[in-house]
Amino acid sequence: MTAPEYINLDLDIESADDLAPLAMFLDKNACLLSHENIDGIDYITVEASLGNEGITPNISVRKMLDLIESLPEELYKLFSNSKSRIFDFGFEGGYETEPLRSDLSADLLQLSSKHNISFRFTIYSYREEEAADA
């Protein structure tokens, strides 16, 4: 059996502007998972480079907000002018009945709001074949 757990935090950015300069900065300072243009819309997905042991949503959000606040002015304009900015929290659903509680502090929620960042929660279902491979 496996317990539910927090996995990671992605930042998804969508913009009509060319996000290549922002993607280059993020690639040097985090883990750029993807940068693509589909039908004239640029998409970036980035994950803070944290490792997995002992990482909480609060630690991940703090790391990502520190990265956002370190953006040079021109890159911050690209970020803030984008169509959407979403923190996507990834959770493994697990197979045990014990609930997983994961809090976000009020100061991090407020700071995320200052940057107009929305929240998404992705919960991955437990798959026995994946557990057997581990």
N, CA, C and O atoms as CSV, one atom per row, in Angstrom:
chain,resi,resn,atom,element,x,y,z
A,1,MET,N,N,0.847,-1.187,0.000
A,1,MET,CA,C,0.000,0.000,0.000
A,1,MET,C,C,0.888,1.245,0.000
A,1,MET,O,O,2.019,1.226,0.487
A,2,THR,N,N,0.364,2.283,-0.539
A,2,THR,CA,C,1.101,3.544,-0.581
A,2,THR,C,C,0.222,4.670,-0.050
A,2,THR,O,O,-0.982,4.717,-0.303
A,3,ALA,N,N,0.850,5.567,0.686
A,3,ALA,CA,C,0.123,6.694,1.271
A,3,ALA,C,C,0.082,7.862,0.291
A,3,ALA,O,O,0.964,7.993,-0.557
A,4,PRO,N,N,-0.932,8.704,0.402
A,4,PRO,CA,C,-0.948,9.906,-0.439
A,4,PRO,C,C,0.230,10.799,-0.068
A,4,PRO,O,O,0.663,10.820,1.085
A,5,GLU,N,N,0.745,11.537,-1.048
A,5,GLU,CA,C,1.876,12.419,-0.764
A,5,GLU,C,C,1.947,13.568,-1.754
A,5,GLU,O,O,1.463,13.480,-2.882
A,6,TYR,N,N,2.567,14.649,-1.296
A,6,TYR,CA,C,2.857,15.796,-2.152
A,6,TYR,C,C,4.038,15.429,-3.035
A,6,TYR,O,O,5.019,14.859,-2.557
A,7,ILE,N,N,3.951,15.754,-4.331
A,7,ILE,CA,C,5.024,15.412,-5.270
A,7,ILE,C,C,5.844,16.640,-5.651
A,7,ILE,O,O,7.056,16.672,-5.436
A,8,ASN,N,N,5.176,17.663,-6.222
A,8,ASN,CA,C,5.928,18.808,-6.731
A,8,ASN,C,C,5.012,19.991,-7.024
A,8,ASN,O,O,3.790,19.913,-6.896
A,9,LEU,N,N,5.647,21.079,-7.418
A,9,LEU,CA,C,4.936,22.285,-7.834
A,9,LEU,C,C,5.468,22.714,-9.192
A,9,LEU,O,O,6.671,22.915,-9.361
A,10,ASP,N,N,4.575,22.851,-10.151
A,10,ASP,CA,C,4.924,23.402,-11.461
A,10,ASP,C,C,4.356,24.805,-11.560
A,10,ASP,O,O,3.322,25.110,-10.967
A,11,LEU,N,N,5.029,25.645,-12.301
A,11,LEU,CA,C,4.497,26.950,-12.674
A,11,LEU,C,C,4.223,26.899,-14.167
A,11,LEU,O,O,5.139,26.715,-14.968
A,12,ASP,N,N,2.960,27.064,-14.539
A,12,ASP,CA,C,2.548,27.074,-15.942
A,12,ASP,C,C,2.260,28.512,-16.349
A,12,ASP,O,O,1.489,29.211,-15.691
A,13,ILE,N,N,2.883,28.946,-17.435
A,13,ILE,CA,C,2.706,30.310,-17.938
A,13,ILE,C,C,2.238,30.224,-19.380
A,13,ILE,O,O,2.778,29.450,-20.171
A,14,GLU,N,N,1.228,31.023,-19.720
A,14,GLU,CA,C,0.671,31.073,-21.078
A,14,GLU,C,C,0.631,32.530,-21.515
A,14,GLU,O,O,0.169,33.397,-20.773
A,15,SER,N,N,1.124,32.796,-22.742
A,15,SER,CA,C,1.196,34.181,-23.196
A,15,SER,C,C,1.129,34.276,-24.715
A,15,SER,O,O,1.548,33.368,-25.433
A,16,ALA,N,N,0.592,35.396,-25.181
A,16,ALA,CA,C,0.620,35.692,-26.609
A,16,ALA,C,C,1.990,36.246,-27.008
A,16,ALA,O,O,2.324,36.278,-28.192
A,17,ASP,N,N,2.781,36.681,-26.025
A,17,ASP,CA,C,4.133,37.196,-26.279
A,17,ASP,C,C,5.129,36.050,-26.367
A,17,ASP,O,O,4.872,34.953,-25.871
A,18,ASP,N,N,6.263,36.309,-27.000
A,18,ASP,CA,C,7.352,35.340,-27.075
A,18,ASP,C,C,8.004,35.237,-25.702
A,18,ASP,O,O,8.580,36.210,-25.215
A,19,LEU,N,N,7.918,34.070,-25.078
A,19,LEU,CA,C,8.459,33.862,-23.744
A,19,LEU,C,C,9.873,33.289,-23.740
A,19,LEU,O,O,10.372,32.879,-22.691
A,20,ALA,N,N,10.526,33.256,-24.908
A,20,ALA,CA,C,11.867,32.666,-24.989
A,20,ALA,C,C,12.856,33.297,-24.008
A,20,ALA,O,O,13.592,32.557,-23.355
A,21,PRO,N,N,12.913,34.632,-23.870
A,21,PRO,CA,C,13.862,35.186,-22.892
A,21,PRO,C,C,13.558,34.743,-21.458
A,21,PRO,O,O,14.474,34.481,-20.678
A,22,LEU,N,N,12.289,34.662,-21.119
A,22,LEU,CA,C,11.900,34.192,-19.793
A,22,LEU,C,C,12.260,32.720,-19.622
A,22,LEU,O,O,12.742,32.313,-18.564
A,23,ALA,N,N,12.028,31.926,-20.657
A,23,ALA,CA,C,12.360,30.499,-20.608
A,23,ALA,C,C,13.861,30.305,-20.405
A,23,ALA,O,O,14.271,29.418,-19.658
A,24,MET,N,N,14.680,31.122,-21.060
A,24,MET,CA,C,16.136,31.009,-20.898
A,24,MET,C,C,16.545,31.289,-19.451
A,24,MET,O,O,17.369,30.569,-18.887
A,25,PHE,N,N,15.972,32.331,-18.852
A,25,PHE,CA,C,16.276,32.669,-17.460
A,25,PHE,C,C,15.840,31.529,-16.536
A,25,PHE,O,O,16.597,31.111,-15.659
A,26,LEU,N,N,14.637,31.037,-16.732
A,26,LEU,CA,C,14.110,29.981,-15.876
A,26,LEU,C,C,14.900,28.690,-16.018
A,26,LEU,O,O,15.071,27.953,-15.047
A,27,ASP,N,N,15.383,28.415,-17.225
A,27,ASP,CA,C,16.168,27.205,-17.469
A,27,ASP,C,C,17.480,27.247,-16.688
A,27,ASP,O,O,17.986,26.203,-16.278
A,28,LYS,N,N,18.032,28.433,-16.480
A,28,LYS,CA,C,19.287,28.583,-15.735
A,28,LYS,C,C,19.064,28.540,-14.224
A,28,LYS,O,O,19.987,28.222,-13.474
A,29,ASN,N,N,17.854,28.855,-13.770
A,29,ASN,CA,C,17.602,29.031,-12.337
A,29,ASN,C,C,16.596,28.051,-11.752
A,29,ASN,O,O,16.301,28.110,-10.559
A,30,ALA,N,N,16.076,27.167,-12.557
A,30,ALA,CA,C,15.091,26.175,-12.113
A,30,ALA,C,C,15.146,25.023,-13.103
A,30,ALA,O,O,16.128,24.869,-13.828
A,31,CYS,N,N,14.109,24.225,-13.134
A,31,CYS,CA,C,14.031,23.106,-14.068
A,31,CYS,C,C,12.942,23.413,-15.099
A,31,CYS,O,O,11.754,23.237,-14.828
A,32,LEU,N,N,13.356,23.870,-16.271
A,32,LEU,CA,C,12.411,24.162,-17.346
A,32,LEU,C,C,11.948,22.838,-17.937
A,32,LEU,O,O,12.728,22.121,-18.564
A,33,LEU,N,N,10.685,22.521,-17.736
A,33,LEU,CA,C,10.143,21.258,-18.230
A,33,LEU,C,C,9.729,21.347,-19.689
A,33,LEU,O,O,9.888,20.391,-20.448
A,34,SER,N,N,9.190,22.518,-20.082
A,34,SER,CA,C,8.810,22.677,-21.488
A,34,SER,C,C,8.659,24.152,-21.830
A,34,SER,O,O,8.325,24.983,-20.985
A,35,HIS,N,N,8.915,24.444,-23.092
A,35,HIS,CA,C,8.633,25.749,-23.687
A,35,HIS,C,C,8.224,25.464,-25.123
A,35,HIS,O,O,9.008,24.953,-25.922
A,36,GLU,N,N,6.993,25.801,-25.428
A,36,GLU,CA,C,6.497,25.532,-26.775
A,36,GLU,C,C,5.534,26.623,-27.211
A,36,GLU,O,O,4.949,27.335,-26.395
A,37,ASN,N,N,5.391,26.728,-28.516
A,37,ASN,CA,C,4.450,27.677,-29.095
A,37,ASN,C,C,3.434,26.862,-29.884
A,37,ASN,O,O,3.793,26.104,-30.785
A,38,ILE,N,N,2.158,27.031,-29.532
A,38,ILE,CA,C,1.084,26.325,-30.226
A,38,ILE,C,C,0.096,27.361,-30.725
A,38,ILE,O,O,-0.524,28.077,-29.938
A,39,ASP,N,N,-0.044,27.434,-32.041
A,39,ASP,CA,C,-0.979,28.369,-32.673
A,39,ASP,C,C,-0.778,29.808,-32.194
A,39,ASP,O,O,-1.742,30.526,-31.931
A,40,GLY,N,N,0.489,30.217,-32.087
A,40,GLY,CA,C,0.801,31.596,-31.721
A,40,GLY,C,C,0.758,31.896,-30.234
A,40,GLY,O,O,0.931,33.048,-29.836
A,41,ILE,N,N,0.532,30.890,-29.408
A,41,ILE,CA,C,0.523,31.071,-27.950
A,41,ILE,C,C,1.739,30.354,-27.370
A,41,ILE,O,O,1.967,29.176,-27.645
A,42,ASP,N,N,2.520,31.084,-26.560
A,42,ASP,CA,C,3.692,30.509,-25.911
A,42,ASP,C,C,3.293,29.902,-24.569
A,42,ASP,O,O,2.510,30.481,-23.817
A,43,TYR,N,N,3.847,28.725,-24.285
A,43,TYR,CA,C,3.598,28.019,-23.035
A,43,TYR,C,C,4.930,27.646,-22.399
A,43,TYR,O,O,5.840,27.159,-23.070
A,44,ILE,N,N,5.030,27.880,-21.099
A,44,ILE,CA,C,6.191,27.468,-20.315
A,44,ILE,C,C,5.686,26.663,-19.118
A,44,ILE,O,O,4.691,27.020,-18.488
A,45,THR,N,N,6.383,25.581,-18.822
A,45,THR,CA,C,6.176,24.860,-17.569
A,45,THR,C,C,7.532,24.728,-16.907
A,45,THR,O,O,8.484,24.230,-17.508
A,46,VAL,N,N,7.615,25.181,-15.660
A,46,VAL,CA,C,8.870,25.154,-14.913
A,46,VAL,C,C,8.621,24.588,-13.526
A,46,VAL,O,O,7.557,24.794,-12.941
A,47,GLU,N,N,9.601,23.880,-13.008
A,47,GLU,CA,C,9.538,23.316,-11.664
A,47,GLU,C,C,10.763,23.807,-10.903
A,47,GLU,O,O,11.874,23.801,-11.432
A,48,ALA,N,N,10.557,24.226,-9.673
A,48,ALA,CA,C,11.691,24.623,-8.850
A,48,ALA,C,C,12.554,23.394,-8.598
A,48,ALA,O,O,12.031,22.308,-8.346
A,49,SER,N,N,13.860,23.556,-8.664
A,49,SER,CA,C,14.776,22.439,-8.420
A,49,SER,C,C,14.980,22.288,-6.921
A,49,SER,O,O,15.723,23.053,-6.308
A,50,LEU,N,N,14.320,21.303,-6.337
A,50,LEU,CA,C,14.337,21.163,-4.879
A,50,LEU,C,C,14.733,19.783,-4.390
A,50,LEU,O,O,15.086,19.639,-3.219
A,51,GLY,N,N,14.690,18.776,-5.221
A,51,GLY,CA,C,14.785,17.414,-4.702
A,51,GLY,C,C,13.415,17.049,-4.154
A,51,GLY,O,O,12.483,17.844,-4.272
A,52,ASN,N,N,13.265,15.889,-3.568
A,52,ASN,CA,C,11.942,15.477,-3.116
A,52,ASN,C,C,11.829,15.284,-1.611
A,52,ASN,O,O,10.744,15.449,-1.055
A,53,GLU,N,N,12.909,14.945,-0.949
A,53,GLU,CA,C,12.844,14.590,0.469
A,53,GLU,C,C,12.493,15.789,1.342
A,53,GLU,O,O,13.207,16.792,1.349
A,54,GLY,N,N,11.393,15.679,2.074
A,54,GLY,CA,C,11.010,16.715,3.013
A,54,GLY,C,C,10.441,17.981,2.395
A,54,GLY,O,O,10.295,18.991,3.084
A,55,ILE,N,N,10.123,17.946,1.124
A,55,ILE,CA,C,9.597,19.124,0.444
A,55,ILE,C,C,8.096,19.235,0.703
A,55,ILE,O,O,7.359,18.253,0.616
A,56,THR,N,N,7.666,20.443,1.020
A,56,THR,CA,C,6.250,20.714,1.275
A,56,THR,C,C,5.762,21.749,0.258
A,56,THR,O,O,6.575,22.413,-0.384
A,57,PRO,N,N,4.452,21.891,0.107
A,57,PRO,CA,C,3.949,22.950,-0.759
A,57,PRO,C,C,4.460,24.337,-0.347
A,57,PRO,O,O,4.770,25.158,-1.211
A,58,ASN,N,N,4.550,24.606,0.952
A,58,ASN,CA,C,5.055,25.906,1.400
A,58,ASN,C,C,6.487,26.154,0.937
A,58,ASN,O,O,6.809,27.245,0.465
A,59,ILE,N,N,7.344,25.150,1.069
A,59,ILE,CA,C,8.736,25.291,0.630
A,59,ILE,C,C,8.788,25.515,-0.875
A,59,ILE,O,O,9.535,26.372,-1.348
A,60,SER,N,N,8.003,24.754,-1.629
A,60,SER,CA,C,7.987,24.878,-3.091
A,60,SER,C,C,7.499,26.252,-3.533
A,60,SER,O,O,8.095,26.872,-4.414
A,61,VAL,N,N,6.404,26.732,-2.917
A,61,VAL,CA,C,5.864,28.044,-3.287
A,61,VAL,C,C,6.872,29.138,-2.947
A,61,VAL,O,O,7.094,30.046,-3.748
A,62,ARG,N,N,7.483,29.059,-1.764
A,62,ARG,CA,C,8.487,30.065,-1.377
A,62,ARG,C,C,9.619,30.098,-2.394
A,62,ARG,O,O,10.027,31.177,-2.823
A,63,LYS,N,N,10.133,28.936,-2.785
A,63,LYS,CA,C,11.224,28.852,-3.758
A,63,LYS,C,C,10.794,29.474,-5.093
A,63,LYS,O,O,11.551,30.231,-5.700
A,64,MET,N,N,9.587,29.154,-5.541
A,64,MET,CA,C,9.112,29.673,-6.825
A,64,MET,C,C,8.882,31.178,-6.751
A,64,MET,O,O,9.211,31.895,-7.696
A,65,LEU,N,N,8.324,31.670,-5.648
A,65,LEU,CA,C,8.109,33.115,-5.502
A,65,LEU,C,C,9.441,33.862,-5.416
A,65,LEU,O,O,9.566,34.965,-5.948
A,66,ASP,N,N,10.422,33.276,-4.757
A,66,ASP,CA,C,11.760,33.886,-4.725
A,66,ASP,C,C,12.318,34.009,-6.142
A,66,ASP,O,O,12.926,35.019,-6.494
A,67,LEU,N,N,12.106,32.978,-6.943
A,67,LEU,CA,C,12.559,32.998,-8.334
A,67,LEU,C,C,11.833,34.095,-9.117
A,67,LEU,O,O,12.465,34.843,-9.864
A,68,ILE,N,N,10.532,34.192,-8.953
A,68,ILE,CA,C,9.743,35.216,-9.657
A,68,ILE,C,C,10.204,36.612,-9.252
A,68,ILE,O,O,10.345,37.500,-10.093
A,69,GLU,N,N,10.435,36.793,-7.964
A,69,GLU,CA,C,10.836,38.113,-7.485
A,69,GLU,C,C,12.280,38.458,-7.843
A,69,GLU,O,O,12.694,39.610,-7.712
A,70,SER,N,N,13.044,37.471,-8.290
A,70,SER,CA,C,14.418,37.735,-8.734
A,70,SER,C,C,14.497,38.053,-10.228
A,70,SER,O,O,15.574,38.352,-10.744
A,71,LEU,N,N,13.354,37.987,-10.922
A,71,LEU,CA,C,13.366,38.256,-12.365
A,71,LEU,C,C,13.813,39.690,-12.639
A,71,LEU,O,O,13.367,40.617,-11.963
A,72,PRO,N,N,14.686,39.881,-13.621
A,72,PRO,CA,C,14.989,41.245,-14.059
A,72,PRO,C,C,13.705,41.926,-14.550
A,72,PRO,O,O,12.756,41.256,-14.957
A,73,GLU,N,N,13.690,43.234,-14.507
A,73,GLU,CA,C,12.476,44.006,-14.794
A,73,GLU,C,C,11.816,43.625,-16.116
A,73,GLU,O,O,10.601,43.432,-16.163
A,74,GLU,N,N,12.593,43.515,-17.182
A,74,GLU,CA,C,12.011,43.185,-18.495
A,74,GLU,C,C,11.365,41.801,-18.494
A,74,GLU,O,O,10.315,41.603,-19.106
A,75,LEU,N,N,11.991,40.850,-17.811
A,75,LEU,CA,C,11.417,39.501,-17.747
A,75,LEU,C,C,10.197,39.472,-16.843
A,75,LEU,O,O,9.249,38.731,-17.100
A,76,TYR,N,N,10.217,40.268,-15.794
A,76,TYR,CA,C,9.033,40.329,-14.932
A,76,TYR,C,C,7.839,40.896,-15.713
A,76,TYR,O,O,6.703,40.465,-15.513
A,77,LYS,N,N,8.100,41.866,-16.604
A,77,LYS,CA,C,7.017,42.403,-17.443
A,77,LYS,C,C,6.424,41.309,-18.321
A,77,LYS,O,O,5.205,41.217,-18.462
A,78,LEU,N,N,7.288,40.474,-18.917
A,78,LEU,CA,C,6.790,39.342,-19.710
A,78,LEU,C,C,5.924,38.428,-18.846
A,78,LEU,O,O,4.844,38.003,-19.256
A,79,PHE,N,N,6.413,38.136,-17.652
A,79,PHE,CA,C,5.681,37.277,-16.721
A,79,PHE,C,C,4.334,37.891,-16.342
A,79,PHE,O,O,3.298,37.232,-16.431
A,80,SER,N,N,4.354,39.138,-15.924
A,80,SER,CA,C,3.121,39.762,-15.421
A,80,SER,C,C,2.113,40.069,-16.525
A,80,SER,O,O,0.915,40.167,-16.259
A,81,ASN,N,N,2.589,40.221,-17.763
A,81,ASN,CA,C,1.686,40.477,-18.885
A,81,ASN,C,C,1.147,39.198,-19.517
A,81,ASN,O,O,0.342,39.259,-20.446
A,82,SER,N,N,1.579,38.053,-19.026
A,82,SER,CA,C,1.126,36.793,-19.612
A,82,SER,C,C,-0.364,36.577,-19.336
A,82,SER,O,O,-0.934,37.126,-18.393
A,83,LYS,N,N,-0.957,35.770,-20.183
A,83,LYS,CA,C,-2.398,35.500,-20.090
A,83,LYS,C,C,-2.746,34.759,-18.800
A,83,LYS,O,O,-3.766,35.044,-18.172
A,84,SER,N,N,-1.895,33.808,-18.405
A,84,SER,CA,C,-2.148,33.076,-17.161
A,84,SER,C,C,-0.837,32.639,-16.527
A,84,SER,O,O,0.159,32.377,-17.201
A,85,ARG,N,N,-0.882,32.571,-15.200
A,85,ARG,CA,C,0.221,32.123,-14.369
A,85,ARG,C,C,-0.403,31.209,-13.318
A,85,ARG,O,O,-1.192,31.660,-12.488
A,86,ILE,N,N,-0.054,29.942,-13.356
A,86,ILE,CA,C,-0.723,28.960,-12.487
A,86,ILE,C,C,0.311,28.130,-11.743
A,86,ILE,O,O,1.215,27.559,-12.353
A,87,PHE,N,N,0.173,28.065,-10.412
A,87,PHE,CA,C,0.904,27.093,-9.618
A,87,PHE,C,C,0.098,25.804,-9.652
A,87,PHE,O,O,-1.051,25.769,-9.211
A,88,ASP,N,N,0.702,24.750,-10.177
A,88,ASP,CA,C,0.049,23.444,-10.276
A,88,ASP,C,C,0.699,22.504,-9.256
A,88,ASP,O,O,1.825,22.040,-9.440
A,89,PHE,N,N,-0.035,22.242,-8.185
A,89,PHE,CA,C,0.452,21.365,-7.123
A,89,PHE,C,C,0.160,19.924,-7.494
A,89,PHE,O,O,-0.991,19.578,-7.763
A,90,GLY,N,N,1.187,19.073,-7.514
A,90,GLY,CA,C,1.018,17.661,-7.844
A,90,GLY,C,C,1.004,16.802,-6.594
A,90,GLY,O,O,1.881,16.917,-5.738
A,91,PHE,N,N,0.006,15.942,-6.494
A,91,PHE,CA,C,-0.128,15.021,-5.372
A,91,PHE,C,C,-0.342,13.609,-5.899
A,91,PHE,O,O,-1.060,13.400,-6.877
A,92,GLU,N,N,0.286,12.651,-5.245
A,92,GLU,CA,C,0.017,11.239,-5.496
A,92,GLU,C,C,-1.153,10.867,-4.616
A,92,GLU,O,O,-1.097,11.065,-3.402
A,93,GLY,N,N,-2.226,10.326,-5.204
A,93,GLY,CA,C,-3.433,10.022,-4.454
A,93,GLY,C,C,-3.266,8.937,-3.418
A,93,GLY,O,O,-3.964,8.930,-2.403
A,94,GLY,N,N,-2.364,8.033,-3.658
A,94,GLY,CA,C,-2.158,6.951,-2.707
A,94,GLY,C,C,-3.277,5.936,-2.731
A,94,GLY,O,O,-4.238,6.047,-3.491
A,95,TYR,N,N,-3.122,4.946,-1.879
A,95,TYR,CA,C,-4.081,3.855,-1.834
A,95,TYR,C,C,-4.523,3.551,-0.410
A,95,TYR,O,O,-5.302,2.629,-0.170
A,96,GLU,N,N,-4.015,4.336,0.528
A,96,GLU,CA,C,-4.388,4.155,1.926
A,96,GLU,C,C,-5.476,5.148,2.287
A,96,GLU,O,O,-5.661,6.153,1.601
A,97,THR,N,N,-6.192,4.870,3.356
A,97,THR,CA,C,-7.328,5.706,3.715
A,97,THR,C,C,-6.964,6.913,4.563
A,97,THR,O,O,-7.802,7.795,4.752
A,98,GLU,N,N,-5.732,6.982,5.083
A,98,GLU,CA,C,-5.335,8.124,5.890
A,98,GLU,C,C,-5.319,9.381,5.022
A,98,GLU,O,O,-4.760,9.367,3.925
A,99,PRO,N,N,-5.925,10.463,5.504
A,99,PRO,CA,C,-5.937,11.698,4.710
A,99,PRO,C,C,-4.567,12.375,4.706
A,99,PRO,O,O,-3.788,12.237,5.649
A,100,LEU,N,N,-4.299,13.084,3.662
A,100,LEU,CA,C,-3.101,13.908,3.569
A,100,LEU,C,C,-3.536,15.343,3.772
A,100,LEU,O,O,-4.389,15.845,3.040
A,101,ARG,N,N,-2.964,16.003,4.752
A,101,ARG,CA,C,-3.251,17.414,4.989
A,101,ARG,C,C,-2.025,18.202,4.591
A,101,ARG,O,O,-0.902,17.873,4.973
A,102,SER,N,N,-2.253,19.237,3.826
A,102,SER,CA,C,-1.153,20.055,3.331
A,102,SER,C,C,-1.610,21.509,3.341
A,102,SER,O,O,-2.499,21.891,2.579
A,103,ASP,N,N,-1.004,22.311,4.197
A,103,ASP,CA,C,-1.407,23.702,4.362
A,103,ASP,C,C,-0.532,24.642,3.545
A,103,ASP,O,O,0.628,24.347,3.259
A,104,LEU,N,N,-1.108,25.771,3.179
A,104,LEU,CA,C,-0.360,26.878,2.584
A,104,LEU,C,C,-0.517,28.073,3.511
A,104,LEU,O,O,-1.627,28.387,3.942
A,105,SER,N,N,0.581,28.733,3.814
A,105,SER,CA,C,0.519,29.850,4.751
A,105,SER,C,C,-0.138,31.070,4.109
A,105,SER,O,O,-0.077,31.260,2.895
A,106,ALA,N,N,-0.761,31.880,4.941
A,106,ALA,CA,C,-1.473,33.074,4.468
A,106,ALA,C,C,-0.533,34.049,3.765
A,106,ALA,O,O,-0.923,34.674,2.779
A,107,ASP,N,N,0.703,34.191,4.257
A,107,ASP,CA,C,1.624,35.134,3.621
A,107,ASP,C,C,1.995,34.689,2.208
A,107,ASP,O,O,2.160,35.525,1.320
A,108,LEU,N,N,2.128,33.369,1.994
A,108,LEU,CA,C,2.430,32.877,0.642
A,108,LEU,C,C,1.232,33.008,-0.288
A,108,LEU,O,O,1.397,33.284,-1.476
A,109,LEU,N,N,0.031,32.813,0.241
A,109,LEU,CA,C,-1.172,33.032,-0.560
A,109,LEU,C,C,-1.278,34.494,-0.977
A,109,LEU,O,O,-1.600,34.799,-2.126
A,110,GLN,N,N,-1.005,35.389,-0.041
A,110,GLN,CA,C,-1.079,36.822,-0.330
A,110,GLN,C,C,-0.026,37.227,-1.367
A,110,GLN,O,O,-0.319,37.983,-2.293
A,111,LEU,N,N,1.187,36.724,-1.206
A,111,LEU,CA,C,2.255,37.062,-2.152
A,111,LEU,C,C,1.962,36.485,-3.539
A,111,LEU,O,O,2.244,37.128,-4.550
A,112,SER,N,N,1.404,35.288,-3.587
A,112,SER,CA,C,1.012,34.695,-4.879
A,112,SER,C,C,-0.051,35.550,-5.544
A,112,SER,O,O,-0.016,35.763,-6.756
A,113,SER,N,N,-0.992,36.038,-4.756
A,113,SER,CA,C,-2.052,36.898,-5.275
A,113,SER,C,C,-1.483,38.210,-5.823
A,113,SER,O,O,-1.959,38.725,-6.835
A,114,LYS,N,N,-0.477,38.738,-5.157
A,114,LYS,CA,C,0.179,39.968,-5.624
A,114,LYS,C,C,0.706,39.809,-7.055
A,114,LYS,O,O,0.712,40.760,-7.836
A,115,HIS,N,N,1.144,38.598,-7.379
A,115,HIS,CA,C,1.679,38.311,-8.716
A,115,HIS,C,C,0.614,37.715,-9.639
A,115,HIS,O,O,0.934,37.236,-10.727
A,116,ASN,N,N,-0.641,37.741,-9.213
A,116,ASN,CA,C,-1.768,37.206,-10.001
A,116,ASN,C,C,-1.571,35.759,-10.420
A,116,ASN,O,O,-1.822,35.385,-11.566
A,117,ILE,N,N,-1.124,34.964,-9.480
A,117,ILE,CA,C,-0.905,33.544,-9.738
A,117,ILE,C,C,-2.112,32.762,-9.230
A,117,ILE,O,O,-2.510,32.892,-8.072
A,118,SER,N,N,-2.683,31.953,-10.109
A,118,SER,CA,C,-3.795,31.080,-9.744
A,118,SER,C,C,-3.239,29.750,-9.231
A,118,SER,O,O,-2.049,29.466,-9.369
A,119,PHE,N,N,-4.117,28.943,-8.640
A,119,PHE,CA,C,-3.724,27.652,-8.106
A,119,PHE,C,C,-4.508,26.537,-8.780
A,119,PHE,O,O,-5.704,26.664,-9.045
A,120,ARG,N,N,-3.807,25.442,-9.051
A,120,ARG,CA,C,-4.428,24.220,-9.577
A,120,ARG,C,C,-3.886,23.056,-8.748
A,120,ARG,O,O,-2.718,23.058,-8.359
A,121,PHE,N,N,-4.719,22.080,-8.485
A,121,PHE,CA,C,-4.302,20.905,-7.731
A,121,PHE,C,C,-4.522,19.685,-8.609
A,121,PHE,O,O,-5.649,19.390,-9.009
A,122,THR,N,N,-3.436,18.976,-8.906
A,122,THR,CA,C,-3.499,17.777,-9.730
A,122,THR,C,C,-3.227,16.589,-8.827
A,122,THR,O,O,-2.169,16.499,-8.204
A,123,ILE,N,N,-4.179,15.685,-8.760
A,123,ILE,CA,C,-4.056,14.505,-7.905
A,123,ILE,C,C,-3.988,13.284,-8.811
A,123,ILE,O,O,-4.943,12.954,-9.514
A,124,TYR,N,N,-2.844,12.627,-8.776
A,124,TYR,CA,C,-2.623,11.456,-9.617
A,124,TYR,C,C,-3.142,10.219,-8.896
A,124,TYR,O,O,-2.873,10.019,-7.712
A,125,SER,N,N,-3.878,9.404,-9.613
A,125,SER,CA,C,-4.444,8.197,-9.006
A,125,SER,C,C,-3.355,7.143,-8.820
A,125,SER,O,O,-2.357,7.116,-9.540
A,126,TYR,N,N,-3.573,6.301,-7.856
A,126,TYR,CA,C,-2.673,5.188,-7.582
A,126,TYR,C,C,-2.817,4.155,-8.694
A,126,TYR,O,O,-3.927,3.809,-9.098
A,127,ARG,N,N,-1.678,3.667,-9.180
A,127,ARG,CA,C,-1.686,2.638,-10.226
A,127,ARG,C,C,-0.826,1.478,-9.770
A,127,ARG,O,O,0.365,1.651,-9.513
A,128,GLU,N,N,-1.410,0.309,-9.667
A,128,GLU,CA,C,-0.677,-0.838,-9.167
A,128,GLU,C,C,0.526,-1.200,-10.028
A,128,GLU,O,O,1.552,-1.631,-9.501
A,129,GLU,N,N,0.417,-1.029,-11.357
A,129,GLU,CA,C,1.538,-1.400,-12.221
A,129,GLU,C,C,2.736,-0.491,-11.976
A,129,GLU,O,O,3.875,-0.941,-12.094
A,130,GLU,N,N,2.510,0.774,-11.639
A,130,GLU,CA,C,3.613,1.687,-11.317
A,130,GLU,C,C,4.253,1.288,-9.993
A,130,GLU,O,O,5.476,1.338,-9.860
A,131,ALA,N,N,3.454,0.899,-9.023
A,131,ALA,CA,C,3.962,0.483,-7.723
A,131,ALA,C,C,4.798,-0.790,-7.865
A,131,ALA,O,O,5.806,-0.940,-7.173
A,132,ALA,N,N,4.403,-1.694,-8.736
A,132,ALA,CA,C,5.131,-2.931,-8.943
A,132,ALA,C,C,6.491,-2.669,-9.596
A,132,ALA,O,O,7.447,-3.407,-9.358
A,133,ASP,N,N,6.575,-1.620,-10.417
A,133,ASP,CA,C,7.828,-1.267,-11.079
A,133,ASP,C,C,8.815,-0.611,-10.129
A,133,ASP,O,O,10.018,-0.626,-10.387
A,134,ALA,N,N,8.335,-0.040,-9.044
A,134,ALA,CA,C,9.206,0.725,-8.129
A,134,ALA,C,C,10.088,-0.176,-7.297
A,134,ALA,O,O,10.874,0.309,-6.484
